[in-house]
């Protein structure tokens, strides 16, 4: 290996150290409109944002940051973990029965997270939801 080869490899390696971080940053995932900005203690959701339109209708629900947020009607919103405590199925909200249901083994949970129908035996974690105008805030504390 000649001196020239060594210098070329050092220059190429040094340039790579400066170029690659920019390339990887450029390939990063765009911001998800369904992942609101904010601290880790809460989520704030602007109900006027079209991305959250489902929450403006009684019976509408969305899963945001692993939380199932449901509009139960009469200006009542509830937030629970979106994963069933039995075997990890993703829950859905059933407005007719007012229950959170797992499609895997049909476990059902109340708006307070209590198990209504097994095979699940562990309640869902619930989160306080407050509304101020068009802003919903779900607290993780």
Secondary structure, DSSP 8 states (H G I E B T S, - for coil): --HHHHHHHHHHHHHHHHHHHHHHHHTS----TTS--S-TTEEEEETTSGGGGGGGSTT-EEEETTEEEEE-STT-EEEEESB-TTT--BEEEETTTTEEEETTT--EE-TT--EEESS--S---EE-EEEETTEEEEE--
